[in-house]
Amino acid sequence: MRPGDVAVVDCGGDRRHAPLGEAVANAVSARGAAGAVVDGVCTDIDALSAIGLPVYAYGLSLLTTKLHGIADGGLNVPVTCAGMPVHPAASCSATPTAC
C-alpha cells in the first residue's frame, strides 16, 4: 500500500464478520492510506473514529474474521465491491451515506 491509496476489501458477500477494525485500520493508516471501503461490515467503530481513517462499510459487527483462518487475500488484485469490479489504481468516490 502506498500513501494516498484506499484499501478496498471484498468480503465475498459476508456481512456478518468484520475484516477491518482497530488493528487493520492502524496498519493501513500507518502506511499512509487515505481510507478504506469494505464490501461488508467493520468493527471497533470508536477506535476507527479515533484513528481518523475514513472507513465506508455496510455496518458494524462484533464478530471478526481473525478466528476463521481465512488466508485468502491479496494486495493490488481485482475485487468486487457492491457488485462492481474494482481494479488496482481504479478511481472511486464515496459519501457518508453511499459508496
Salt bridges, closest charged atoms under 4 A:
ASP5 OD1 - ARG2 NH2 3.55
ASP14 OD2 - HIS17 ND1 2.83
